[in-house]
């Protein structure tokens, strides 16, 4: 299969390309990895997904059979002041990819977020729940989802949350650095969600590629916790002697409003190709053990 990956230098894009090149993921070998694949990798330095003409020209030239869009503007706080940039990257970009994918008959996997929900519930969101984002980031990603549905008939929208991986910065690496350097972390305890290992997400995205199971998916680690509980386990598994102290969202204000409860339920995966996401603590421990072996 000829596969185009956008956002190829990011956390998830790098993980997906690694899996494609090695022919295996941490969770096994999806069908797409059992065949010979041609990878077309692009990031913002080689493809501006907000440039309609450039995107269509690339698709017409390369004729990909599948597209995995990992490109996004993910700085949630900066989105509040850089609204136009957030809109262009998170909404216009996916629209362009959807239009181009439809023209060449390619499947499109578009990665979205838990921020498309209001985040004031008490039970995990399922795929059919109403979207009602409260931040510019969430609104821009929500519009991106709408454009993908409007302009491409062969799509997989995969919402994820609290993502961490081996490549690039993320919450886990930040907390490891703070804990080891300062011996203490102060972390919000009243926001709950699903920590998600990028390797698990990459596995499920690749698992979907050879199927016709189109639609909206949730793809997150199993189980939920607060950022405080997440950090406690990060420090514990790393064996760092550090104190983790809880605080409230009110005590730690940010420019963008965060959802208080944004846990997702991987119902669509269970109903179709199967949900193999690891329990979040298990996936986190494996990740930290792997980080140690890499250093």
RAFEN-V894810 format. One record per residue. N is the residue number from 1. OMEGA is omega as a letter, one per 30 degrees, with the letter a starting at -180 (NA if undefined). BURIAL is + if it has 16 or more other C-alpha atoms within 10 Angstrom, else -. D_FIRST is the distance of its C-alpha to the first C-alpha in Angstrom with 2 decimals. Layout:
BEGIN
n/omega/burial/d_first
N/OMEGA/BURIAL/D_FIRST
N/OMEGA/BURIAL/D_FIRST
END
This chain:
BEGIN
n/omega/burial/d_first
1/l/-/0.00
2/a/-/3.79
3/l/+/6.07
4/l/+/9.76
5/l/+/12.41
6/a/+/15.96
7/a/+/18.97
8/a/+/17.19
9/l/+/20.64
10/a/+/21.94
11/a/+/22.56
12/a/+/19.54
13/l/+/17.08
14/l/+/18.24
15/l/+/17.94
16/l/+/14.31
17/l/+/13.46
18/l/-/15.81
19/l/+/14.17
20/a/+/10.68
21/a/-/12.72
22/a/-/15.02
23/l/+/12.82
24/l/+/15.42
25/l/+/17.21
26/a/-/20.97
27/l/-/20.80
28/a/-/18.65
29/l/+/15.18
30/a/+/13.09
31/a/-/11.02
32/a/+/7.62
33/l/+/9.40
34/l/-/10.46
35/l/-/7.51
36/a/-/6.70
37/l/-/4.69
38/a/-/6.19
39/l/+/8.44
40/a/-/10.76
41/l/+/13.75
42/l/+/16.76
43/a/+/20.04
44/a/-/23.22
45/a/-/24.35
46/l/-/21.61
47/l/-/20.79
48/a/+/23.40
49/l/+/21.72
50/l/+/25.23
51/a/-/25.35
52/a/+/24.27
53/a/-/24.36
54/l/-/22.41
55/a/+/19.54
56/l/+/19.48
57/l/-/19.81
58/a/-/16.82
59/l/+/14.59
60/a/-/16.27
61/a/-/15.77
62/a/-/12.16
63/l/+/10.81
64/l/+/8.06
65/l/+/6.31
66/l/+/7.48
67/l/+/10.52
68/a/+/12.52
69/l/+/16.07
70/a/+/18.24
71/l/+/20.69
72/l/+/24.17
73/a/+/27.85
74/l/-/28.94
75/a/-/32.53
76/a/+/34.19
77/a/+/37.68
78/l/+/36.98
79/a/+/35.27
80/a/+/38.80
81/l/-/40.14
82/a/-/37.05
83/a/-/36.33
84/l/-/35.02
85/l/+/32.50
86/l/+/31.32
87/a/+/31.05
88/a/+/29.11
89/a/+/26.48
90/a/+/26.22
91/a/+/26.68
92/l/+/26.27
93/l/+/23.13
94/l/+/21.23
95/a/+/22.84
96/l/+/21.51
97/l/+/17.89
98/l/+/18.43
99/a/+/20.02
100/l/+/17.39
101/l/+/14.50
102/a/+/16.74
103/a/-/17.40
104/l/+/13.91
105/a/+/12.98
106/l/+/10.55
107/l/+/10.98
108/l/+/13.17
109/l/+/14.27
110/a/+/17.68
111/a/+/19.79
112/a/+/23.46
113/l/+/26.70
114/a/+/29.72
115/l/+/31.84
116/l/+/31.20
117/a/+/33.93
118/l/+/37.63
119/l/+/37.93
120/a/-/41.40
121/l/-/40.69
122/l/-/41.36
123/a/-/38.61
124/l/+/34.84
125/l/+/33.11
126/a/+/30.85
127/a/+/28.19
128/l/-/30.70
129/a/-/33.38
130/l/-/34.58
131/a/+/33.29
132/a/-/36.21
133/a/+/35.42
134/l/+/38.44
135/l/+/37.13
136/l/+/35.72
137/a/+/32.56
138/l/+/32.24
139/a/+/33.07
140/l/+/30.57
141/l/+/27.73
142/l/+/29.02
143/l/+/29.01
144/l/+/25.42
145/a/+/24.56
146/l/-/26.65
147/l/+/24.97
148/l/+/21.46
149/a/+/22.98
150/a/-/24.88
151/l/+/22.31
152/a/+/18.97
153/a/+/18.84
154/a/+/15.54
155/l/+/16.33
156/l/+/16.78
157/a/+/19.73
158/l/+/20.29
159/l/+/23.81
160/a/+/24.76
161/l/+/27.99
162/a/+/29.87
163/l/+/26.77
164/a/+/27.32
165/a/+/25.26
166/a/+/25.72
167/l/-/24.95
168/a/-/27.31
169/l/-/30.35
170/a/-/30.71
171/a/+/33.58
172/l/+/33.56
173/l/+/33.85
174/a/-/36.48
175/l/+/38.57
176/a/+/38.39
177/a/-/39.71
178/a/-/42.43
179/a/+/43.54
180/a/+/43.82
181/a/-/45.54
182/l/-/47.81
183/a/-/48.23
184/l/+/47.91
185/l/+/45.47
186/a/+/46.42
187/a/+/43.72
188/a/+/43.57
189/a/+/44.25
190/l/+/44.14
191/a/+/40.45
192/l/+/38.24
193/a/+/34.49
194/l/+/31.64
195/a/+/30.70
196/l/+/26.95
197/a/+/25.28
198/l/+/22.14
199/l/+/20.63
200/l/+/21.19
201/l/+/19.68
202/l/+/16.46
203/a/+/16.24
204/l/+/16.72
205/l/+/14.32
206/l/+/11.43
207/a/+/13.19
208/a/+/13.12
209/a/+/9.48
210/a/-/9.09
211/l/-/12.62
212/a/-/14.71
213/a/+/17.27
214/l/+/17.66
215/a/-/20.62
216/a/+/22.42
217/l/+/22.25
218/a/+/24.45
219/a/+/23.06
220/l/+/25.96
221/a/+/27.82
222/a/+/30.16
223/a/+/33.76
224/l/+/35.42
225/l/+/37.91
226/l/+/39.64
227/l/+/38.87
228/l/+/42.11
229/l/+/41.06
230/a/+/37.66
231/l/+/39.56
232/a/+/41.98
233/l/+/39.25
234/a/+/37.65
235/l/+/41.05
236/a/-/41.85
237/l/+/38.70
238/a/+/39.07
239/a/-/42.70
240/l/-/44.05
241/a/-/47.69
242/l/+/47.44
243/l/-/48.86
244/a/+/46.61
245/l/-/48.64
246/l/+/47.68
247/a/-/48.33
248/l/-/47.84
249/l/+/45.72
250/l/-/49.05
251/a/-/49.99
252/a/-/46.73
253/l/-/46.21
254/l/-/43.16
255/a/-/42.68
256/l/+/39.96
257/l/+/40.75
258/l/+/38.67
259/l/+/38.12
260/l/+/40.56
261/a/+/38.48
262/l/+/34.72
263/a/+/33.54
264/l/+/30.53
265/a/+/30.05
266/a/+/26.56
267/a/+/27.62
268/l/+/24.48
269/a/+/22.47
270/a/-/25.33
271/a/-/25.33
272/a/-/21.66
273/l/-/19.20
274/a/-/22.00
275/l/+/23.48
276/l/+/23.30
277/l/+/24.58
278/l/+/27.40
279/a/+/30.94
280/a/+/31.32
281/l/+/34.03
282/a/-/32.15
283/l/+/29.01
284/a/+/31.36
285/l/+/33.34
286/l/-/30.32
287/a/+/29.20
288/l/+/32.70
289/l/-/33.08
290/l/-/29.90
291/l/-/31.26
292/a/-/34.49
293/a/-/32.90
294/a/-/31.07
295/NA/-/34.42
END
